[in-house]
Amino acid sequence: MVNRKRKFYKHKRKIIRRIAINEFNIEGHMKSIGYRLLGFSEELLEIGISLFSHMRSSMPAAWLKTVMRYIHNSGNALEVFY
């Protein structure tokens, strides 16, 4: 049981680390989707506010699932950059 929990937390840390590395890429996807598919204005692309950071702080329990759905449901996919 302890070993299973350790593997789970190790995997979770790995995902969080990859997201931290790819935060700029994720932010670009989110702004692009907002502009192209949701009809937001060009101001969205130019503002310095991070949609990704706002989403992380506004829904701490579900931000990862929400961001992944948002990107995948738009037909995009995240490339892993190291």
Secondary structure as UniProt FT lines:
FT   HELIX           2..21
FT   HELIX           23..36
FT   HELIX           43..46
FT   HELIX           51..58
FT   TURN            60..62
FT   HELIX           63..73
FT   TURN            74..75
//
